[in-house]
């Protein structure tokens, strides 16, 4: 979760909760999402234009969000089950969307998000702008992937049309993909530091790059395997928040999302009635 999402969470939820009571099935999309996502995409495009980023990383940043959009629509009906719940339901839309994490108001979580923003975004951004080319190039790919993740979170976390499972897959997929990039960043930074030390080159930026890559590798690995999978996932994916519609599968393709989330029972009811009618006929 981006620090920006955390800062606007309380205000957005208050407005969204008030409007959702009057527009149950078609709640408004929070007003910050569209301009926020647009601004983040522009900055990502600037990074791609300015730096030499491997094509495979750019493809992932395009294809994975596309997959999430399609999965949200075809598999989860744009969160239709949660949006259809009445205001009297104990886990109605406003309740489900009220918090993305129960501890989001606590001081430790705010410090945790501030640390994540500093370590993962601000310091790498400073590095790619001011550091020597080889130090900057090592940091740009992890930064771009993380920035794309934050863009997806801005679009998904507080969006009533995004299912909670998709909101969970957004950071999870990027976290997993970035693990190998963080290892590469650390390995490249270590090699650059050793090379600079051997050639009597000023090693301040190389030392900074090595420390920053080490901290990112440790921080985001712990974030994935401890916070995301063990603490956040069980809460976010609870049955009351993650109920999904019943659908029909045609091989590997989801087909015919049922808005009410219930399987059709007409055939079974008809069969029962027919069975009841045939029993007396045999007895006669």
LUMDREN-153387 format. One record per residue: residue in one letter; y negated, x, z of N, C-alpha, C in turn; residue number from 0; chain. Coordinates in nm, 2 decimals, decimal comma. Atoms other than C-alpha are relative to their C-alpha. Layout:
BEGIN
- a  Y  X  Z  Y  X  Z  Y  X  Z  NUM  A $
...
This chain:
BEGIN
- x  0,12  0,08  0,00  0,00  0,00  0,00  -0,12  0,09  0,00  0  A $
- x  0,12  -0,08  0,00  -0,34  0,13  -0,09  -0,09  -0,04  0,11  1  A $
- x  0,09  0,03  -0,11  -0,61  0,16  0,17  -0,10  -0,11  -0,04  2  A $
- x  0,09  0,11  0,04  -0,83  -0,07  -0,04  0,06  -0,13  0,02  3  A $
- x  -0,07  0,12  -0,02  -0,57  -0,34  -0,02  -0,01  -0,04  0,15  4  A $
- x  0,00  0,02  -0,14  -0,56  -0,30  0,36  -0,14  -0,05  0,05  5  A $
- x  0,13  0,03  -0,04  -0,94  -0,32  0,40  -0,04  -0,14  -0,04  6  A $
- x  0,04  0,13  0,05  -0,98  -0,64  0,20  0,10  -0,11  0,04  7  A $
- x  -0,11  0,09  -0,03  -0,66  -0,80  0,34  -0,05  -0,12  0,08  8  A $
- x  0,04  0,11  -0,09  -0,81  -1,01  0,62  -0,09  -0,10  -0,07  9  A $
- x  0,10  0,09  0,06  -1,10  -1,15  0,42  0,06  -0,08  -0,11  10  A $
- x  -0,06  0,07  0,11  -0,89  -1,23  0,12  0,10  -0,11  0,05  11  A $
- x  -0,09  0,10  -0,06  -0,63  -1,41  0,33  -0,07  -0,12  0,05  12  A $
- x  0,07  0,12  -0,05  -0,88  -1,63  0,50  -0,05  -0,09  -0,11  13  A $
- x  0,05  0,08  0,11  -1,03  -1,74  0,17  0,12  -0,07  -0,07  14  A $
- x  -0,11  0,05  0,07  -0,69  -1,78  0,01  0,07  -0,11  0,07  15  A $
- x  -0,06  0,10  -0,08  -0,55  -1,98  0,30  -0,07  -0,13  -0,01  16  A $
- x  0,09  0,13  0,00  -0,84  -2,23  0,29  0,02  -0,07  -0,13  17  A $
- x  -0,01  0,06  0,14  -0,81  -2,28  -0,09  0,14  -0,05  -0,02  18  A $
- x  -0,14  0,03  0,03  -0,43  -2,30  -0,09  0,04  -0,14  0,06  19  A $
- x  -0,03  0,14  -0,06  -0,43  -2,62  0,13  -0,04  -0,11  -0,10  20  A $
- x  0,04  0,10  0,10  -0,61  -2,80  -0,15  0,07  0,01  -0,13  21  A $
- x  -0,06  -0,03  0,12  -0,43  -2,64  -0,44  0,14  0,06  0,02  22  A $
- x  -0,13  -0,05  -0,05  -0,07  -2,62  -0,33  0,08  0,07  -0,10  23  A $
- x  -0,09  -0,06  0,10  0,12  -2,56  -0,65  -0,08  0,10  -0,10  24  A $
- x  0,08  -0,09  0,09  -0,17  -2,38  -0,84  -0,11  0,07  0,08  25  A $
- x  0,10  -0,07  -0,08  -0,34  -2,16  -0,58  -0,08  0,10  -0,08  26  A $
- x  0,09  -0,10  0,08  -0,63  -1,94  -0,70  0,05  0,14  0,02  27  A $
- x  -0,03  -0,15  -0,01  -0,57  -1,57  -0,77  -0,12  0,06  0,07  28  A $
- x  0,11  -0,07  -0,07  -0,78  -1,36  -0,53  -0,10  0,06  -0,10  29  A $
- x  0,11  -0,04  0,10  -1,11  -1,28  -0,70  0,00  0,15  -0,02  30  A $
- x  0,01  -0,15  0,01  -1,08  -0,90  -0,64  0,10  0,06  -0,10  31  A $
- x  -0,11  -0,06  0,07  -0,76  -0,86  -0,84  -0,03  0,05  -0,14  32  A $
- x  0,03  -0,03  0,14  -0,88  -0,87  -1,20  -0,10  0,12  -0,01  33  A $
- x  0,09  -0,11  0,01  -1,19  -0,64  -1,16  0,06  0,13  0,07  34  A $
- x  -0,06  -0,12  -0,06  -0,99  -0,41  -0,92  0,10  0,07  -0,09  35  A $
- x  -0,11  -0,05  0,09  -0,70  -0,37  -1,16  -0,07  0,07  -0,12  36  A $
- x  0,07  -0,06  0,12  -0,94  -0,31  -1,45  -0,06  0,13  0,03  37  A $
- x  0,06  -0,12  -0,04  -1,13  -0,04  -1,27  0,11  0,11  0,02  38  A $
- x  -0,10  -0,09  -0,02  -0,81  0,13  -1,17  0,07  0,05  -0,13  39  A $
- x  -0,06  -0,03  0,13  -0,67  0,12  -1,52  -0,10  0,09  -0,08  40  A $
- x  0,09  -0,09  0,07  -0,99  0,28  -1,66  0,01  0,14  0,06  41  A $
- x  -0,01  -0,13  -0,06  -0,96  0,57  -1,41  0,13  0,07  -0,05  42  A $
- x  -0,13  -0,05  0,05  -0,59  0,61  -1,51  -0,01  0,05  -0,14  43  A $
- x  0,02  -0,04  0,14  -0,69  0,62  -1,88  -0,08  0,13  -0,01  44  A $
- x  0,08  -0,12  0,00  -0,95  0,88  -1,80  0,08  0,12  0,04  45  A $
- x  -0,08  -0,11  -0,04  -0,69  1,10  -1,63  0,09  0,04  -0,12  46  A $
- x  -0,09  -0,02  0,11  -0,45  1,06  -1,93  -0,08  0,07  -0,11  47  A $
- x  0,08  -0,06  0,11  -0,74  1,15  -2,17  -0,04  0,14  0,03  48  A $
- x  0,05  -0,13  -0,04  -0,85  1,45  -1,97  0,11  0,11  0,02  49  A $
- x  -0,10  -0,10  -0,03  -0,53  1,62  -1,87  0,13  -0,02  -0,09  50  A $
- x  -0,13  0,00  0,08  -0,20  1,71  -2,04  0,11  -0,05  0,09  51  A $
- x  -0,10  0,06  -0,08  0,05  1,47  -1,89  0,12  -0,03  -0,08  52  A $
- x  -0,12  0,02  0,08  0,41  1,46  -2,01  0,02  -0,15  -0,04  53  A $
- x  -0,01  0,13  0,05  0,49  1,16  -2,22  0,09  -0,09  0,08  54  A $
- x  -0,10  0,08  -0,07  0,79  1,05  -2,01  -0,07  -0,06  0,12  55  A $
- x  0,07  0,05  -0,11  0,56  1,00  -1,71  -0,09  -0,12  -0,04  56  A $
- x  0,09  0,11  0,05  0,31  0,79  -1,91  0,08  -0,12  -0,04  57  A $
- x  -0,09  0,12  0,04  0,60  0,58  -2,05  0,04  -0,07  0,12  58  A $
- x  -0,04  0,07  -0,12  0,72  0,51  -1,70  -0,11  -0,08  0,06  59  A $
- x  0,12  0,07  -0,05  0,37  0,41  -1,59  -0,03  -0,13  -0,08  60  A $
- x  0,02  0,12  0,09  0,37  0,15  -1,88  0,12  -0,09  0,01  61  A $
- x  -0,12  0,09  0,02  0,73  0,03  -1,90  0,05  -0,06  0,13  62  A $
- x  -0,05  0,05  -0,12  0,81  -0,01  -1,53  -0,09  -0,12  0,04  63  A $
- x  0,08  0,12  -0,03  0,51  -0,25  -1,46  0,03  -0,11  -0,10  64  A $
- x  -0,04  0,11  0,10  0,61  -0,44  -1,78  0,13  -0,06  0,04  65  A $
- x  -0,13  0,06  -0,05  0,96  -0,48  -1,64  -0,03  -0,09  0,12  66  A $
- x  0,03  0,08  -0,12  0,82  -0,61  -1,31  -0,07  -0,14  -0,04  67  A $
- x  0,06  0,13  0,04  0,60  -0,87  -1,49  0,11  -0,09  -0,06  68  A $
- x  -0,11  0,08  0,06  0,90  -0,99  -1,69  0,10  -0,05  0,10  69  A $
- x  -0,09  0,04  -0,11  1,13  -1,00  -1,39  -0,06  -0,11  0,09  70  A $
- x  0,07  0,10  -0,08  0,87  -1,19  -1,19  0,00  -0,14  -0,07  71  A $
- x  0,01  0,12  0,08  0,84  -1,45  -1,47  0,14  -0,07  -0,02  72  A $
- x  -0,13  0,06  0,05  1,20  -1,50  -1,59  0,10  -0,01  0,11  73  A $
- x  -0,10  0,01  -0,11  1,39  -1,43  -1,27  -0,05  -0,09  0,12  74  A $
- x  0,05  0,07  -0,12  1,16  -1,57  -1,00  -0,10  -0,11  -0,03  75  A $
- x  0,09  0,12  0,04  0,95  -1,83  -1,19  -0,14  0,02  0,06  76  A $
- x  0,14  -0,02  -0,05  0,62  -1,67  -1,08  -0,02  -0,05  0,14  77  A $
- x  0,01  0,04  -0,15  0,70  -1,74  -0,71  -0,01  -0,15  0,02  78  A $
- x  0,01  0,15  0,00  0,75  -2,11  -0,78  0,05  -0,06  0,13  79  A $
- x  -0,06  0,06  -0,12  0,97  -2,18  -0,48  -0,09  0,00  0,12  80  A $
- x  0,09  -0,01  -0,11  0,72  -2,05  -0,23  -0,12  -0,09  -0,02  81  A $
- x  0,12  0,08  0,03  0,43  -2,22  -0,41  0,02  -0,15  0,02  82  A $
- x  -0,03  0,14  -0,01  0,60  -2,55  -0,40  0,02  -0,05  0,14  83  A $
- x  -0,01  0,05  -0,14  0,64  -2,56  -0,02  -0,12  -0,07  0,05  84  A $
- x  0,12  0,08  -0,06  0,43  -2,82  0,16  -0,07  0,08  0,11  85  A $
- x  0,07  -0,07  -0,10  0,17  -2,72  0,40  0,06  -0,02  0,14  86  A $
- x  -0,07  0,02  -0,13  0,40  -2,85  0,68  0,12  0,09  0,01  87  A $
- x  -0,11  -0,09  -0,01  0,66  -2,60  0,60  -0,03  0,12  0,09  88  A $
- x  0,03  -0,11  -0,09  0,69  -2,33  0,87  -0,03  0,13  -0,08  89  A $
- x  0,03  -0,12  0,08  0,68  -2,06  0,59  -0,06  -0,04  -0,13  90  A $
- x  0,07  0,04  0,13  0,44  -2,21  0,34  -0,07  0,11  -0,06  91  A $
- x  0,06  -0,11  0,08  0,25  -2,01  0,09  -0,10  0,08  0,08  92  A $
- x  0,10  -0,07  -0,08  -0,04  -1,93  0,32  0,06  0,09  0,11  93  A $
- x  -0,07  -0,08  -0,11  0,20  -1,81  0,59  0,06  0,13  -0,06  94  A $
- x  -0,07  -0,11  0,07  0,40  -1,59  0,35  -0,10  0,10  -0,05  95  A $
- x  0,10  -0,09  0,06  0,09  -1,44  0,19  -0,10  0,05  0,11  96  A $
- x  0,10  -0,03  -0,10  -0,10  -1,40  0,52  0,00  0,15  0,03  97  A $
- x  -0,01  -0,15  -0,03  0,03  -1,04  0,59  0,11  0,06  -0,08  98  A $
- x  -0,10  -0,07  0,07  0,22  -0,79  0,38  0,08  0,08  0,10  99  A $
- x  -0,07  -0,07  -0,10  0,32  -0,62  0,70  -0,05  -0,05  0,14  100  A $
- x  0,05  0,06  -0,13  0,31  -0,76  1,06  -0,08  0,10  0,08  101  A $
- x  0,08  -0,09  -0,07  0,16  -0,44  1,19  -0,12  0,05  -0,07  102  A $
- x  0,11  -0,05  0,08  -0,11  -0,41  0,94  -0,14  0,00  0,07  103  A $
- x  0,12  0,00  -0,08  -0,38  -0,48  1,20  0,00  0,11  0,11  104  A $
- x  -0,01  -0,09  -0,11  -0,26  -0,21  1,44  -0,07  0,14  -0,04  105  A $
- x  0,07  -0,12  0,02  -0,45  0,12  1,48  0,08  0,11  -0,07  106  A $
- x  -0,09  -0,11  0,05  -0,15  0,34  1,40  0,02  -0,02  -0,15  107  A $
- x  -0,02  0,03  0,14  -0,10  0,16  1,06  -0,12  0,03  -0,08  108  A $
- x  0,12  -0,04  0,07  -0,46  0,20  0,97  -0,02  0,15  -0,02  109  A $
- x  0,01  -0,15  0,01  -0,45  0,57  1,05  0,11  0,05  -0,10  110  A $
- x  -0,11  -0,04  0,09  -0,12  0,59  0,85  -0,05  -0,02  -0,14  111  A $
- x  0,05  0,03  0,14  -0,28  0,43  0,54  -0,11  0,10  -0,03  112  A $
- x  0,11  -0,09  0,03  -0,59  0,65  0,58  0,06  0,14  -0,04  113  A $
- x  -0,06  -0,13  0,03  -0,36  0,96  0,59  0,07  0,00  -0,14  114  A $
- x  -0,06  0,01  0,14  -0,17  0,84  0,28  -0,10  0,01  -0,11  115  A $
- x  0,11  -0,01  0,10  -0,49  0,79  0,09  -0,06  0,14  -0,01  116  A $
- x  0,05  -0,14  0,00  -0,62  1,13  0,19  0,09  0,10  -0,07  117  A $
- x  -0,10  -0,10  0,05  -0,30  1,32  0,12  0,04  -0,03  -0,14  118  A $
- x  -0,05  0,03  0,13  -0,19  1,13  -0,18  -0,10  -0,02  -0,11  119  A $
- x  0,10  0,03  0,11  -0,51  1,05  -0,37  -0,12  0,09  0,01  120  A $
- x  0,13  -0,07  -0,01  -0,83  1,21  -0,24  0,01  0,15  -0,02  121  A $
- x  -0,02  -0,14  0,01  -0,71  1,57  -0,20  0,06  0,04  -0,13  122  A $
- x  -0,05  -0,03  0,13  -0,50  1,57  -0,52  -0,11  -0,02  -0,11  123  A $
- x  0,11  0,02  0,10  -0,80  1,43  -0,71  -0,10  0,11  0,01  124  A $
- x  0,09  -0,12  -0,01  -1,02  1,71  -0,57  0,06  0,12  -0,06  125  A $
- x  -0,08  -0,12  0,06  -0,75  1,96  -0,68  -0,01  0,00  -0,15  126  A $
- x  -0,01  0,00  0,15  -0,73  1,84  -1,04  -0,14  0,02  -0,06  127  A $
- x  0,13  -0,01  0,05  -1,11  1,84  -1,07  -0,06  0,14  0,02  128  A $
- x  0,07  -0,13  -0,04  -1,20  2,18  -0,90  0,09  0,12  -0,01  129  A $
- x  -0,10  -0,11  -0,01  -0,88  2,39  -0,89  0,02  0,07  -0,14  130  A $
- x  -0,04  -0,06  0,13  -0,77  2,64  -1,16  0,10  -0,08  -0,08  131  A $
- x  -0,08  0,09  0,09  -0,58  2,49  -1,45  0,14  -0,01  0,04  132  A $
- x  -0,14  0,01  -0,03  -0,23  2,58  -1,34  0,02  -0,07  0,13  133  A $
- x  -0,01  0,08  -0,13  -0,29  2,44  -0,99  -0,03  -0,15  -0,03  134  A $
- x  0,04  0,14  0,03  -0,45  2,12  -1,13  0,11  -0,07  -0,08  135  A $
- x  -0,11  0,06  0,08  -0,17  2,07  -1,39  0,12  -0,04  0,08  136  A $
- x  -0,11  0,03  -0,08  0,09  2,07  -1,12  -0,02  -0,12  0,08  137  A $
- x  0,03  0,12  -0,08  -0,08  1,79  -0,93  -0,03  -0,12  -0,07  138  A $
- x  0,05  0,12  0,08  -0,18  1,56  -1,21  0,10  -0,11  -0,02  139  A $
- x  -0,10  0,10  0,03  0,15  1,39  -1,28  0,03  -0,08  0,13  140  A $
- x  -0,02  0,08  -0,12  0,23  1,29  -0,91  -0,12  -0,09  0,03  141  A $
- x  0,12  0,08  -0,02  -0,14  1,17  -0,89  0,00  -0,12  -0,09  142  A $
- x  0,00  0,11  0,09  -0,11  0,95  -1,20  0,10  -0,10  0,03  143  A $
- x  -0,10  0,10  -0,04  0,21  0,79  -1,09  -0,04  -0,08  0,12  144  A $
- x  0,04  0,07  -0,12  0,08  0,71  -0,75  -0,12  -0,09  -0,03  145  A $
- x  0,12  0,08  0,04  -0,25  0,58  -0,90  0,05  -0,13  -0,07  146  A $
- x  -0,06  0,11  0,06  -0,04  0,35  -1,12  0,06  -0,09  0,10  147  A $
- x  -0,06  0,08  -0,11  0,15  0,23  -0,82  -0,10  -0,08  0,08  148  A $
- x  0,11  0,07  -0,07  -0,17  0,15  -0,64  -0,06  -0,12  -0,08  149  A $
- x  0,04  0,11  0,09  -0,28  -0,05  -0,94  0,09  -0,12  0,00  150  A $
- x  -0,10  0,11  -0,01  0,04  -0,25  -0,94  -0,01  -0,07  0,13  151  A $
- x  0,01  0,06  -0,13  0,00  -0,31  -0,57  -0,12  -0,09  0,01  152  A $
- x  0,12  0,08  0,00  -0,35  -0,44  -0,62  0,02  -0,13  -0,07  153  A $
- x  -0,03  0,13  0,07  -0,22  -0,69  -0,87  0,10  -0,08  0,06  154  A $
- x  -0,12  0,07  -0,04  0,09  -0,79  -0,68  -0,01  -0,04  0,15  155  A $
- x  -0,02  0,02  -0,14  0,06  -0,77  -0,30  -0,06  -0,13  0,06  156  A $
- x  0,06  0,12  -0,05  -0,18  -1,06  -0,24  -0,01  -0,11  -0,11  157  A $
- x  0,00  0,09  0,11  -0,11  -1,25  -0,56  0,11  -0,11  0,03  158  A $
- x  -0,10  0,11  -0,03  0,05  -1,60  -0,49  0,10  -0,02  -0,11  159  A $
- x  -0,09  0,02  0,11  0,21  -1,59  -0,83  0,11  0,11  -0,02  160  A $
- x  -0,09  -0,11  0,00  0,41  -1,27  -0,75  0,10  -0,02  0,11  161  A $
- x  -0,10  0,02  -0,10  0,74  -1,31  -0,57  0,01  0,13  0,09  162  A $
- x  0,00  -0,11  -0,10  0,78  -1,09  -0,25  0,10  0,11  -0,05  163  A $
- x  -0,09  -0,10  0,04  1,08  -0,91  -0,40  -0,06  0,09  -0,11  164  A $
- x  0,07  -0,08  0,10  0,87  -0,80  -0,70  -0,11  0,08  0,07  165  A $
- x  0,11  -0,07  -0,07  0,59  -0,70  -0,46  0,07  0,12  0,07  166  A $
- x  -0,07  -0,11  -0,06  0,85  -0,48  -0,29  0,05  0,10  -0,10  167  A $
- x  -0,05  -0,09  0,10  1,00  -0,33  -0,61  -0,12  0,08  -0,06  168  A $
- x  0,11  -0,07  0,06  0,65  -0,22  -0,72  -0,02  0,14  0,07  169  A $
- x  0,01  -0,13  -0,06  0,60  0,06  -0,46  0,14  0,07  0,00  170  A $
- x  -0,13  -0,07  -0,01  0,98  0,13  -0,43  0,03  0,07  -0,12  171  A $
- x  -0,03  -0,07  0,12  1,03  0,21  -0,79  -0,08  0,13  -0,03  172  A $
- x  0,09  -0,11  0,02  0,73  0,44  -0,80  0,03  0,11  0,10  173  A $
- x  -0,04  -0,10  -0,10  0,83  0,61  -0,47  0,12  0,08  -0,05  174  A $
- x  -0,13  -0,07  0,04  1,18  0,69  -0,61  -0,03  0,09  -0,12  175  A $
- x  0,03  -0,08  0,12  1,04  0,81  -0,94  -0,08  0,13  0,04  176  A $
- x  0,09  -0,12  -0,04  0,78  1,04  -0,77  0,08  0,11  0,08  177  A $
- x  -0,07  -0,10  -0,08  1,04  1,22  -0,56  0,03  0,12  -0,08  178  A $
- x  -0,02  -0,12  0,08  1,14  1,45  -0,84  -0,13  0,07  -0,04  179  A $
- x  0,13  -0,06  0,04  0,77  1,50  -0,94  -0,05  0,08  0,12  180  A $
- x  0,05  -0,07  -0,12  0,69  1,60  -0,58  0,08  0,13  0,02  181  A $
- x  -0,08  -0,13  -0,01  0,98  1,86  -0,58  -0,05  0,09  -0,11  182  A $
- x  0,05  -0,09  0,11  0,85  1,99  -0,92  -0,14  0,06  0,04  183  A $
- x  0,13  -0,05  -0,04  0,50  2,01  -0,78  0,01  0,11  0,10  184  A $
- x  -0,02  -0,11  -0,10  0,61  2,21  -0,48  0,06  0,13  -0,06  185  A $
- x  -0,06  -0,12  0,06  0,83  2,44  -0,69  -0,11  0,08  -0,08  186  A $
- x  0,11  -0,07  0,09  0,54  2,51  -0,94  -0,11  0,06  0,09  187  A $
- x  0,10  -0,06  -0,08  0,29  2,56  -0,66  0,05  0,13  0,07  188  A $
- x  -0,05  -0,12  -0,06  0,52  2,81  -0,49  0,01  0,11  -0,09  189  A $
- x  0,00  -0,10  0,10  0,57  3,00  -0,81  -0,14  0,05  -0,03  190  A $
- x  0,14  -0,04  0,03  0,20  3,00  -0,88  -0,06  0,09  0,12  191  A $
- x  0,05  -0,07  -0,11  0,12  3,12  -0,53  0,06  0,14  0,01  192  A $
- x  -0,06  -0,13  0,00  0,37  3,41  -0,55  -0,05  0,08  -0,11  193  A $
- x  0,05  -0,08  0,11  0,24  3,51  -0,89  -0,14  0,04  0,03  194  A $
- x  0,14  -0,03  -0,03  -0,12  3,50  -0,77  -0,01  0,11  0,11  195  A $
- x  -0,01  -0,10  -0,11  -0,03  3,71  -0,46  0,04  0,13  -0,06  196  A $
- x  -0,05  -0,13  0,06  0,15  3,97  -0,67  -0,10  0,06  -0,09  197  A $
- x  0,10  -0,05  0,09  -0,14  4,01  -0,91  -0,14  0,02  0,06  198  A $
- x  0,12  -0,02  -0,07  -0,41  4,04  -0,65  -0,11  -0,10  -0,04  199  A $
- x  0,09  0,10  0,04  -0,57  3,72  -0,78  -0,04  -0,08  0,13  200  A $
- x  0,04  0,08  -0,11  -0,78  3,51  -0,54  0,09  -0,11  0,02  201  A $
- x  -0,11  0,10  -0,02  -0,52  3,29  -0,38  -0,04  -0,12  0,08  202  A $
- x  0,04  0,11  -0,09  -0,73  3,04  -0,19  0,05  -0,14  -0,06  203  A $
- x  -0,05  0,13  0,06  -0,66  2,75  -0,44  0,15  -0,01  -0,01  204  A $
- x  -0,15  0,00  0,01  -0,30  2,86  -0,48  0,06  -0,03  0,14  205  A $
- x  -0,05  0,03  -0,14  -0,25  2,85  -0,10  -0,03  -0,15  0,03  206  A $
- x  0,03  0,14  -0,02  -0,42  2,51  -0,09  0,09  -0,09  -0,08  207  A $
- x  -0,10  0,08  0,08  -0,20  2,38  -0,37  0,14  0,00  0,06  208  A $
- x  -0,13  -0,01  -0,06  0,11  2,50  -0,20  0,01  -0,09  0,13  209  A $
- x  0,00  0,08  -0,12  0,02  2,34  0,13  -0,01  -0,15  -0,03  210  A $
- x  0,01  0,14  0,03  -0,09  2,02  -0,03  0,13  -0,06  -0,06  211  A $
- x  -0,12  0,05  0,05  0,23  1,99  -0,23  0,11  -0,01  0,10  212  A $
- x  -0,10  0,01  -0,11  0,44  2,06  0,08  -0,02  -0,12  0,08  213  A $
- x  0,03  0,12  -0,08  0,26  1,79  0,28  0,04  -0,12  -0,07  214  A $
- x  -0,03  0,12  0,08  0,30  1,54  0,00  0,15  -0,02  -0,01  215  A $
- x  -0,15  0,01  0,01  0,67  1,61  -0,04  0,06  -0,05  0,13  216  A $
- x  -0,05  0,04  -0,13  0,73  1,57  0,34  -0,04  -0,14  0,03  217  A $
- x  0,06  0,13  -0,03  0,50  1,27  0,38  0,07  -0,11  -0,08  218  A $
- x  -0,05  0,11  0,08  0,62  1,06  0,09  0,15  -0,02  0,01  219  A $
- x  -0,15  0,01  -0,02  0,99  1,14  0,15  0,03  -0,08  0,12  220  A $
- x  -0,02  0,08  -0,12  0,96  1,01  0,50  -0,05  -0,14  -0,01  221  A $
- x  0,05  0,13  0,03  0,75  0,72  0,38  0,11  -0,09  -0,07  222  A $
- x  -0,10  0,07  0,08  1,03  0,62  0,14  0,12  -0,04  0,09  223  A $
- x  -0,13  0,02  -0,07  1,34  0,66  0,36  -0,02  -0,05  0,14  224  A $
- x  0,02  0,05  -0,13  1,19  0,56  0,69  -0,08  -0,13  0,00  225  A $
- x  0,09  0,12  -0,01  0,89  0,32  0,66  0,04  -0,10  -0,10  226  A $
- x  -0,02  0,10  0,10  0,96  0,15  0,33  0,14  -0,06  0,01  227  A $
- x  -0,13  0,06  0,00  1,34  0,11  0,35  0,05  -0,05  0,13  228  A $
- x  -0,05  0,04  -0,13  1,40  0,08  0,72  -0,09  -0,10  0,08  229  A $
- x  0,09  0,08  -0,08  1,09  -0,08  0,86  -0,07  -0,12  -0,08  230  A $
- x  0,07  0,10  0,07  0,90  -0,27  0,59  0,09  -0,09  -0,08  231  A $
- x  -0,09  0,08  0,09  1,19  -0,39  0,36  0,06  -0,12  0,08  232  A $
- x  -0,07  0,11  -0,06  1,38  -0,60  0,62  -0,10  -0,11  0,04  233  A $
- x  0,10  0,10  -0,03  1,06  -0,78  0,72  -0,05  -0,07  -0,12  234  A $
- x  0,06  0,06  0,12  0,92  -0,84  0,37  0,10  -0,08  -0,07  235  A $
- x  -0,10  0,07  0,07  1,25  -0,95  0,23  0,08  -0,10  0,08  236  A $
- x  -0,07  0,11  -0,08  1,34  -1,20  0,50  0,01  -0,13  -0,08  237  A $
- x  -0,03  0,12  0,08  1,48  -1,53  0,37  -0,12  -0,09  -0,01  238  A $
- x  0,11  0,09  0,01  1,17  -1,73  0,46  -0,11  0,05  -0,10  239  A $
- x  0,11  -0,05  0,09  0,95  -1,50  0,24  0,06  0,02  -0,14  240  A $
- x  -0,06  -0,05  0,13  1,20  -1,42  -0,04  0,09  -0,10  -0,06  241  A $
- x  -0,08  0,10  0,06  1,36  -1,75  -0,13  -0,02  0,00  -0,15  242  A $
- x  0,01  0,00  0,14  1,43  -1,75  -0,50  0,06  -0,12  -0,07  243  A $
- x  -0,06  0,11  0,07  1,50  -2,02  -0,76  0,14  0,02  -0,05  244  A $
- x  -0,13  -0,01  0,06  1,85  -2,10  -0,87  -0,02  0,00  -0,15  245  A $
- x  0,01  -0,01  0,14  1,89  -2,00  -1,23  0,14  0,01  -0,07  246  A $
- x  -0,12  -0,01  0,08  2,15  -2,00  -1,50  0,00  0,14  -0,07  247  A $
- x  -0,01  -0,13  0,06  2,27  -1,66  -1,63  0,08  -0,02  -0,13  248  A $
- x  -0,07  -0,01  0,13  2,37  -1,62  -2,00  0,03  0,15  -0,02  249  A $
- x  -0,04  -0,14  0,00  2,56  -1,29  -1,97  -0,10  0,08  0,09  250  A $
- x  0,09  -0,08  -0,08  2,28  -1,05  -1,85  -0,14  -0,06  -0,01  251  A $
- x  0,13  0,05  0,02  1,99  -1,28  -1,93  -0,02  -0,12  0,08  252  A $
- x  0,03  0,12  -0,08  1,83  -1,53  -1,68  -0,05  -0,11  -0,09  253  A $
- x  0,03  0,11  0,09  1,80  -1,87  -1,84  -0,03  -0,12  0,08  254  A $
- x  0,04  0,13  -0,05  1,63  -2,20  -1,75  -0,02  0,01  0,15  255  A $
- x  0,04  0,00  -0,14  1,45  -2,14  -1,42  -0,02  -0,15  0,04  256  A $
- x  0,01  0,13  -0,05  1,48  -2,46  -1,22  -0,11  -0,01  0,10  257  A $
- x  0,12  -0,01  -0,09  1,14  -2,53  -1,06  0,02  -0,04  0,14  258  A $
- x  -0,02  0,05  -0,14  1,28  -2,72  -0,76  0,10  0,09  0,08  259  A $
- x  -0,09  -0,09  -0,07  1,52  -2,44  -0,68  0,14  -0,06  0,04  260  A $
- x  -0,13  0,07  -0,03  1,82  -2,68  -0,67  0,08  0,00  -0,12  261  A $
- x  -0,09  0,01  0,11  2,12  -2,68  -0,88  0,02  -0,15  -0,04  262  A $
- x  -0,02  0,13  0,05  2,18  -2,98  -1,10  0,13  -0,06  0,05  263  A $
- x  -0,12  0,06  -0,07  2,42  -3,23  -0,93  0,04  -0,12  -0,07  264  A $
- x  -0,03  0,12  0,07  2,43  -3,50  -1,19  0,14  -0,01  -0,04  265  A $
- x  -0,13  0,00  0,05  2,76  -3,40  -1,33  0,10  -0,02  0,11  266  A $
- x  -0,09  0,01  -0,11  2,92  -3,36  -0,99  0,00  -0,14  0,06  267  A $
- x  0,02  0,14  -0,05  2,78  -3,70  -0,88  0,08  -0,10  -0,09  268  A $
- x  -0,06  0,08  0,09  2,90  -3,86  -1,19  0,15  0,01  0,01  269  A $
- x  -0,14  -0,02  -0,01  3,24  -3,71  -1,15  0,06  -0,07  0,12  270  A $
- x  -0,05  0,07  -0,12  3,27  -3,84  -0,79  0,01  -0,15  -0,02  271  A $
- x  0,00  0,14  0,02  3,17  -4,19  -0,90  0,12  -0,04  -0,09  272  A $
- x  -0,11  0,03  0,10  3,42  -4,18  -1,19  0,14  0,01  0,08  273  A $
- x  -0,12  -0,01  -0,07  3,69  -4,06  -0,95  0,02  -0,12  0,09  274  A $
- x  -0,01  0,12  -0,09  3,61  -4,35  -0,71  0,05  -0,12  -0,08  275  A $
- x  -0,03  0,11  0,08  3,64  -4,59  -1,00  0,14  0,00  -0,05  276  A $
- x  -0,13  -0,01  0,05  3,97  -4,46  -1,12  0,11  -0,02  0,10  277  A $
- x  -0,10  0,02  -0,10  4,15  -4,48  -0,79  0,04  -0,14  0,02  278  A $
- x  -0,05  0,14  0,00  4,15  -4,86  -0,76  0,07  -0,04  -0,12  279  A $
- x  -0,07  0,03  0,12  4,25  -4,88  -1,12  0,14  0,04  0,01  280  A $
- x  -0,13  -0,05  -0,01  4,56  -4,68  -1,05  0,08  -0,09  0,10  281  A $
- x  -0,06  0,09  -0,10  4,63  -4,89  -0,74  0,04  -0,13  -0,05  282  A $
- x  -0,03  0,13  0,05  4,61  -5,21  -0,93  0,12  0,00  -0,10  283  A $
